[in-house]
Structures are given as structure tokens and as C-alpha cells.
């Protein structure tokens, strides 16, 4: 099954932490926030995951790769800085 993780927001309320790291890539415990989500999706049977990104987006593929280490296929849907809002991000990924 296929899932999408919306990760294009700036994370303004977590500044200054998000000045250099996108909110989904911040660590909570020993994992990044988005890794908790990826693991839950894989456990629920989702094996094809699309992640959209904008703010500091080049960090996503560098840190998460193609998803092999999570037992899933991860692909990316980049957005321009500022993002497309929720519906725009989903429509672009489709």
C-alpha cells in the first residue's frame, strides 16, 4: 500500500531548532520524528511512501535514503520554498 507523509512546512513554532533542520528530521529519543512515522506506516502494511518537502528539503533524501533500511520504498516530492499547502502537496505528488 502507498502512503504520503506531508513534511513541507517550516516548523515555525519550533524555531530556532528548525532554522537548520526541518521539523520532521528533529530527533525524539534515538529516532527522527519522521522515522517514528515511517516505522508505524511499515508496521501497518504501507511499503511505498512518498514524502513531500520544501524547507531545507535536500536533507530528507540524504538522511532517509530510498527507504530500504526501513523495509519500504521512499520517494520524494519536492516543493518550492514556502510549500503548496496541504492540498497542493498531495495533488503535486499524484
C-alpha beads as a LAMMPS data file, in Angstrom:
LAMMPS data file: protein, C-alpha beads

94 atoms
93 bonds

1 atom types
1 bond types

-500.0 500.0 xlo xhi
-500.0 500.0 ylo yhi
-500.0 500.0 zlo zhi

Masses

1 110.0

Atoms # bond

1 1 1 0.000 0.000 0.000
2 1 1 1.010 3.584 -0.591
3 1 1 1.157 6.433 1.949
4 1 1 2.202 10.083 1.905
5 1 1 3.938 11.986 4.689
6 1 1 3.425 15.753 4.475
7 1 1 6.715 17.360 5.513
8 1 1 6.926 20.657 3.633
9 1 1 6.142 23.052 6.495
10 1 1 8.763 25.300 8.066
11 1 1 8.070 24.326 11.679
12 1 1 7.914 27.970 12.775
13 1 1 6.826 27.188 16.340
14 1 1 9.978 25.126 16.913
15 1 1 12.408 27.854 15.929
16 1 1 15.361 28.105 16.444
17 1 1 15.571 24.290 16.231
18 1 1 14.111 24.371 12.712
19 1 1 16.395 27.107 11.398
20 1 1 18.859 24.438 10.217
21 1 1 16.860 21.202 10.399
22 1 1 13.335 20.550 9.078
23 1 1 10.883 19.675 11.870
24 1 1 10.352 16.051 10.710
25 1 1 14.112 15.463 10.878
26 1 1 14.467 16.601 14.500
27 1 1 15.225 13.769 16.897
28 1 1 12.829 12.475 19.544
29 1 1 14.709 9.910 21.560
30 1 1 17.034 7.954 19.299
31 1 1 14.964 8.458 16.116
32 1 1 13.975 11.391 13.968
33 1 1 10.289 12.367 14.196
34 1 1 9.659 11.182 10.643
35 1 1 11.309 7.823 11.373
36 1 1 8.671 7.138 14.031
37 1 1 6.023 7.776 11.352
38 1 1 7.801 5.636 8.742
39 1 1 8.109 2.734 11.179
40 1 1 4.416 2.971 12.110
41 1 1 3.410 3.018 8.428
42 1 1 5.562 -0.018 7.620
43 1 1 4.146 -1.870 10.636
44 1 1 0.626 -1.069 9.345
45 1 1 1.471 -2.570 5.944
46 1 1 2.455 0.500 3.918
47 1 1 5.549 -0.256 1.840
48 1 1 5.527 2.618 -0.685
49 1 1 5.935 6.020 0.974
50 1 1 6.031 9.462 -0.657
51 1 1 7.490 12.336 1.367
52 1 1 6.970 15.916 0.246
53 1 1 9.409 18.568 1.393
54 1 1 10.325 22.227 0.919
55 1 1 12.246 23.937 3.764
56 1 1 15.820 22.540 3.785
57 1 1 14.467 19.652 1.752
58 1 1 17.799 18.377 0.474
59 1 1 18.312 16.854 3.929
60 1 1 15.450 14.347 3.518
61 1 1 16.934 12.065 0.825
62 1 1 20.397 12.433 2.356
63 1 1 19.254 11.223 5.787
64 1 1 16.420 8.828 4.859
65 1 1 17.662 7.422 1.563
66 1 1 15.452 5.160 -0.531
67 1 1 13.756 3.566 2.478
68 1 1 15.480 0.197 2.255
69 1 1 16.674 0.429 5.876
70 1 1 13.011 0.789 6.964
71 1 1 11.667 -2.021 4.779
72 1 1 9.881 0.371 2.436
73 1 1 10.376 2.269 -0.803
74 1 1 10.621 6.012 -0.176
75 1 1 10.237 8.532 -2.973
76 1 1 10.222 12.308 -2.696
77 1 1 8.023 15.125 -3.976
78 1 1 9.970 18.395 -3.657
79 1 1 8.116 21.702 -3.414
80 1 1 9.331 25.245 -3.771
81 1 1 10.273 27.081 -0.570
82 1 1 7.073 28.104 1.181
83 1 1 5.279 24.925 0.128
84 1 1 1.996 24.378 -1.666
85 1 1 -0.227 23.927 1.397
86 1 1 -1.744 20.516 2.146
87 1 1 -3.924 20.013 -0.931
88 1 1 -1.253 21.347 -3.280
89 1 1 1.356 18.963 -1.915
90 1 1 -0.921 15.964 -2.362
91 1 1 -2.035 16.977 -5.868
92 1 1 1.576 17.526 -6.966
93 1 1 2.607 14.101 -5.646
94 1 1 -0.222 12.368 -7.513

Bonds

1 1 1 2
2 1 2 3
3 1 3 4
4 1 4 5
5 1 5 6
6 1 6 7
7 1 7 8
8 1 8 9
9 1 9 10
10 1 10 11
11 1 11 12
12 1 12 13
13 1 13 14
14 1 14 15
15 1 15 16
16 1 16 17
17 1 17 18
18 1 18 19
19 1 19 20
20 1 20 21
21 1 21 22
22 1 22 23
23 1 23 24
24 1 24 25
25 1 25 26
26 1 26 27
27 1 27 28
28 1 28 29
29 1 29 30
30 1 30 31
31 1 31 32
32 1 32 33
33 1 33 34
34 1 34 35
35 1 35 36
36 1 36 37
37 1 37 38
38 1 38 39
39 1 39 40
40 1 40 41
41 1 41 42
42 1 42 43
43 1 43 44
44 1 44 45
45 1 45 46
46 1 46 47
47 1 47 48
48 1 48 49
49 1 49 50
50 1 50 51
51 1 51 52
52 1 52 53
53 1 53 54
54 1 54 55
55 1 55 56
56 1 56 57
57 1 57 58
58 1 58 59
59 1 59 60
60 1 60 61
61 1 61 62
62 1 62 63
63 1 63 64
64 1 64 65
65 1 65 66
66 1 66 67
67 1 67 68
68 1 68 69
69 1 69 70
70 1 70 71
71 1 71 72
72 1 72 73
73 1 73 74
74 1 74 75
75 1 75 76
76 1 76 77
77 1 77 78
78 1 78 79
79 1 79 80
80 1 80 81
81 1 81 82
82 1 82 83
83 1 83 84
84 1 84 85
85 1 85 86
86 1 86 87
87 1 87 88
88 1 88 89
89 1 89 90
90 1 90 91
91 1 91 92
92 1 92 93
93 1 93 94
